Amino acid sequence: MKKNSIRSKSPTACKKARRVTIGMDLGDKTSRFCVLDDDGQVVREGSVGTTQKAMTQVFARLGRCRVALEVGTHSPWLSRLLKSFGHEVIVANARQVKLISQSSRKDDRLDAQTLARLARVDPQLLRPIRHRSERAQRHLMAIRVRASLVEARTGLINSARGLAKAIGERLPSSDTDQMGVERLEELPAEVQETLRPLLAIVESLTEQIQASNKKIEQIARNEYPETELLRQVSGVGPLIALTFVLTVEDPERFQKSRDVGCYVGLRPKRSSSGESEPQLRITKEGDVYLRKLLVQGAHCILGRRGPDTDLKRWGLRLCARGGKNAKKRALVAVARKLAILLHRLWVTGEVYEPLRNSQAAPAAHKAAA
């Protein structure tokens, strides 16, 4: 069925313009687009199916254009497709653009037009993001599958425990990977029969998670040998190392390793005005799952079983300052330092020295004496 458009013109109109800018609001089934000419006038508006075939039919025959998309589920494959046609593609972080995210007249058509106008004036206004390659996306899928399995297993275990407590019984304490049907032995027969389906699925999920762990380790070893550099740090295993490498993908994208802390959303927000500079929470920007793994790594580093390292000593000093949230702040700070350290090891290829700073301090003191 032919889509109606406002001020619709033939696609060749884009080729004749000196500079064409297209804004596209992505939907799950159909997407709205708006085409602006060099003077900022609307040349064409319409809808297109959110499929590779439909996008190819509309945009493959256009001359080189600047295309602005909203980040979303479909933006990775679509940005790669449009780049293959020779277009300049800008993937906008719409949550950072108040003209879009907080508009009082929000609809797909206006969002597409706003994207086009912002991209035409200055692409940096859209806070553009950079999508990873198809290869990295495909390997990262194995990590996302494992995360979904772990989340499902945790939900089922919590449900089983809650149901048992509701009738005055308790499932025995155990690690999640040890939870299974055999843990029902101490419960009444009727309760065992009721909870057995849940824990049988938990056992199956645990087997799938263990298979995912082997696959992730195999991908890290065979496809990304640089993960070995990152695994020198205690608390960093194949999962954290591979997730970090696949999410960052290009270590040279950062001028300084310190910038990685901002990239993963572990830096504090800023609201400085005059002499007022309140202490705010972290931004929580960037990849949520990578940030979660870095915090888990920080837990291992600061834990009792973690070996003695400069990073652990620094984190424990933060904890010792006291205060209501001292431990939480220390974990976030260590996670940020961990991200910086992993990037540094990746770029330089250095051998990790856990107590490098602590050993250097006495040597400098003796030299001064």
C-alpha positions in Angstrom: 0.0 0.0 0.0 1.4 3.4 -1.0 2.2 5.7 2.0 0.9 9.2 2.0 3.5 11.9 2.4 3.5 15.7 3.0 4.9 17.8 0.2 6.1 14.5 -1.4 8.6 14.7 -4.3 10.4 12.1 -6.3 13.6 10.6 -4.7 15.6 12.2 -7.4 15.0 15.5 -5.7 17.5 14.5 -3.1 20.2 14.0 -5.7 19.7 17.5 -7.1 20.0 19.2 -3.8 23.5 20.6 -2.9 23.2 19.1 0.6 20.4 16.8 1.9 19.7 16.0 5.5 17.4 13.2 6.5 15.9 12.6 10.0 14.4 9.2 10.8 12.3 8.2 13.8 12.6 4.4 14.0 9.6 2.3 14.9 9.4 -1.5 15.3 7.4 -2.0 12.1 7.5 1.4 10.3 9.7 4.4 10.6 9.0 8.1 9.8 11.5 10.2 7.8 11.9 13.8 6.9 14.1 15.2 4.1 15.5 18.7 4.3 17.2 20.6 1.5 20.2 22.9 1.8 18.0 25.8 2.9 16.3 23.8 5.6 13.0 23.4 3.6 11.1 20.1 3.9 11.5 18.3 0.6 9.8 15.1 1.5 8.2 13.3 4.4 6.9 9.8 4.6 7.0 6.3 6.1 9.1 3.3 5.3 9.0 -0.3 6.6 11.7 -1.1 9.2 13.2 -3.9 7.2 16.3 -4.2 5.1 14.4 -4.6 1.9 12.2 -1.5 2.4 15.1 0.7 3.5 17.1 -0.4 0.5 14.3 0.5 -1.9 14.0 4.0 -0.5 17.6 5.0 0.4 20.0 2.9 -1.8 19.3 5.1 -4.9 19.8 8.4 -3.2 23.0 10.4 -3.6 25.2 10.9 -0.5 23.0 12.3 2.3 23.4 13.0 6.0 21.0 10.7 7.9 20.2 11.1 11.6 18.6 8.2 13.5 17.5 7.7 17.0 19.4 5.0 18.9 17.3 1.9 19.5 16.9 -1.8 18.7 17.1 -1.3 15.0 19.7 1.4 14.8 22.8 -0.9 14.7 21.9 -2.8 11.6 20.3 0.2 9.9 23.3 2.4 10.5 25.6 -0.2 8.9 23.2 -0.6 6.0 22.9 3.1 5.3 26.7 3.5 5.5 27.1 0.8 2.9 25.0 3.1 0.5 27.6 5.8 1.0 25.5 8.0 3.4 26.9 9.9 6.4 25.0 8.4 9.4 24.6 10.0 12.8 23.1 7.9 15.6 21.5 10.3 18.0 21.1 9.7 21.7 17.6 11.1 21.9 17.5 10.9 25.7 20.1 13.6 25.8 18.1 15.9 23.4 15.4 17.6 25.4 13.8 18.9 22.2 12.9 15.3 21.4 12.6 13.5 24.8 10.7 16.3 26.6 8.7 17.8 23.8 5.1 18.7 24.5 4.2 17.9 20.9 5.9 14.6 20.6 5.0 12.3 17.7 7.0 10.4 15.1 6.7 12.9 12.3 7.8 15.9 14.4 10.7 13.8 16.0 12.0 12.9 12.5 11.8 16.6 11.5 13.6 17.7 14.7 16.4 15.1 14.1 16.8 16.4 10.6 17.0 20.0 11.7 19.5 19.4 14.5 21.7 17.2 12.2 21.7 19.9 9.5 22.8 22.6 11.9 25.3 20.7 14.1 25.4 16.9 14.6 27.1 17.3 18.0 23.8 18.6 19.3 22.5 15.1 19.0 25.2 13.6 21.3 26.0 11.0 18.6 26.9 7.5 19.7 29.1 4.9 17.9 27.7 1.5 17.2 29.9 -1.6 17.3 30.7 -3.7 14.3 28.5 -6.6 13.2 31.2 -9.1 14.3 31.4 -7.6 17.8 27.6 -7.4 18.0 27.3 -11.1 17.1 29.8 -12.2 19.7 28.2 -9.9 22.3 25.0 -11.7 21.7 26.4 -14.8 23.5 27.0 -12.6 26.6 23.5 -11.1 26.4 22.0 -14.7 26.2 24.0 -15.7 29.3 22.7 -12.6 31.1 19.1 -13.4 30.3 19.6 -17.0 31.5 21.1 -15.8 34.8 18.2 -13.3 35.3 15.6 -16.0 34.6 17.3 -18.4 37.0 17.4 -15.8 39.7 13.8 -15.0 39.3 12.7 -18.6 39.6 14.8 -19.2 42.7 13.4 -16.1 44.4 9.9 -17.3 43.5 10.5 -20.8 44.9 11.9 -19.3 48.2 9.0 -16.9 48.5 6.4 -19.6 47.9 8.0 -21.8 50.5 8.2 -19.0 53.1 4.4 -18.3 52.6 3.6 -21.7 54.2 6.2 -21.5 56.9 8.9 -23.5 55.2 12.4 -22.5 53.9 14.6 -23.7 51.1 18.2 -24.4 52.4 20.8 -21.7 51.7 23.1 -22.5 48.7 24.8 -20.9 45.8 22.6 -20.3 42.8 24.5 -22.8 40.7 24.0 -25.5 43.4 20.2 -25.0 43.6 18.2 -27.9 42.3 15.5 -30.5 43.0 17.7 -32.2 45.6 17.3 -29.1 47.8 13.7 -30.1 48.4 14.4 -33.2 50.4 13.9 -31.5 53.8 10.5 -30.1 52.8 7.1 -31.8 53.2 6.2 -34.1 50.3 3.3 -31.9 49.1 5.6 -28.9 49.0 8.2 -30.9 47.2 5.8 -31.9 44.5 4.6 -28.3 44.0 8.0 -26.7 43.8 9.7 -29.5 41.8 8.8 -28.0 38.3 10.4 -24.6 39.3 13.7 -26.2 40.5 13.8 -28.6 37.6 13.9 -25.6 35.3 16.5 -24.0 37.5 18.7 -27.1 37.0 18.2 -26.9 33.3 19.1 -23.1 33.2 22.2 -23.8 35.3 23.4 -26.3 32.6 22.7 -23.7 29.9 24.6 -21.1 31.8 27.6 -23.4 32.2 27.6 -24.1 28.5 27.4 -20.3 27.9 30.4 -19.8 30.1 32.4 -22.3 28.0 31.4 -20.6 24.8 32.3 -17.1 26.1 35.7 -18.4 27.2 36.2 -20.0 23.8 35.3 -16.8 22.0 37.7 -14.8 24.2 40.6 -17.2 23.7 40.2 -17.7 20.0 38.8 -14.4 18.7 40.1 -11.8 21.2 43.5 -12.7 22.6 43.8 -9.2 24.1 41.4 -10.3 26.8 44.4 -12.1 28.4 45.9 -8.7 29.2 42.8 -7.7 31.1 42.6 -11.0 33.0 45.8 -10.2 34.8 43.8 -8.2 37.2 42.2 -10.1 40.1 38.4 -10.2 39.9 38.5 -10.0 36.1 37.6 -13.3 34.3 36.6 -14.1 30.7 33.1 -12.6 31.1 34.3 -9.1 32.2 37.3 -9.1 29.9 35.3 -10.0 26.8 32.4 -7.7 27.6 34.8 -4.8 28.1 36.6 -5.5 24.8 33.4 -6.0 22.8 31.7 -2.9 24.3 34.7 -0.6 23.8 35.8 -2.4 20.6 38.4 0.3 19.6 40.7 1.3 22.4 42.1 4.2 20.4 38.7 6.0 20.5 39.7 7.5 23.8 42.5 10.0 24.0 43.1 9.2 27.7 42.3 6.0 29.7 40.5 8.3 32.2 37.8 8.9 29.6 36.7 5.3 29.9 35.2 6.1 33.4 32.9 8.7 31.7 32.1 6.3 28.9 30.7 3.6 31.3 28.8 6.2 33.3 30.8 5.9 36.5 31.7 9.6 36.9 29.7 11.9 39.1 27.2 14.3 37.6 28.2 18.0 37.6 26.0 21.0 38.5 28.5 23.8 39.2 27.2 27.3 39.4 29.2 30.1 41.0 30.6 28.8 44.3 28.0 26.0 44.5 29.3 22.6 43.5 27.2 19.9 45.2 28.2 16.2 45.3 25.9 14.3 42.9 25.4 10.7 41.9 27.1 9.0 38.9 25.7 9.6 35.5 24.8 6.0 34.7 25.3 6.6 31.0 26.7 4.1 28.6 26.3 0.3 28.7 24.3 -0.8 31.7 25.6 -4.4 31.7 29.3 -3.5 31.5 28.9 -1.1 34.4 27.2 -3.9 36.4 30.1 -6.3 35.7 32.7 -3.7 36.7 30.9 -3.2 40.0 30.9 -7.0 40.5 34.6 -6.9 39.8 35.0 -4.2 42.4 33.3 -6.4 44.9 35.8 -9.2 44.2 38.7 -6.8 44.5 37.5 -5.4 47.9 36.4 -8.7 49.3 38.3 -10.7 51.9 39.4 -13.3 49.4 40.8 -10.6 47.0 44.6 -10.4 46.9 46.5 -7.4 48.2 46.8 -4.8 45.4 47.1 -1.0 45.1 43.5 -0.9 43.9 42.3 -2.8 46.9 44.3 -0.6 49.4 43.0 2.5 47.7 39.4 1.3 47.9 39.7 0.2 51.6 41.0 3.7 52.4 37.9 5.1 50.9 35.8 2.7 53.0 37.6 3.7 56.2 36.5 7.3 55.8 33.2 6.2 57.2 29.9 7.7 56.5 26.5 6.3 55.5 27.4 5.4 52.0 31.2 4.9 52.3 31.2 1.3 51.1 28.9 2.0 48.1 31.0 5.0 47.0 34.2 3.0 47.4 32.7 0.3 45.1 31.8 2.8 42.4 35.2 4.5 42.7 37.0 1.1 42.4 34.9 0.1 39.5 35.8 3.4 37.7 39.5 2.8 38.4 39.1 -0.8 37.2 37.7 0.4 33.9 40.7 2.8 33.5 43.2 0.1 34.4 41.7 -2.4 31.9 41.9 0.2 29.1 45.5 1.1 30.1 46.6 -2.6 30.0 44.8 -3.1 26.7 46.5 -0.1 25.0 50.0 -0.6 26.4 50.2 -4.4 26.6 52.0 -4.0 29.9 52.5 -6.7 32.5 50.2 -5.9 35.5 52.0 -5.2 38.7 49.5 -5.4 41.6 51.6 -3.4 44.1 53.5 -1.1 41.7 52.6 2.1 43.4 53.1 0.8 46.9 56.5 -0.5 46.1 57.5 2.7 44.4 56.6 4.9 47.4 59.3 3.4 49.8 61.9 3.5 47.0 61.2 7.2 46.4 61.4 7.9 50.2 64.8 6.2 50.5 66.1 8.1 47.5 65.0 11.4 49.1 66.6 10.4 52.4 
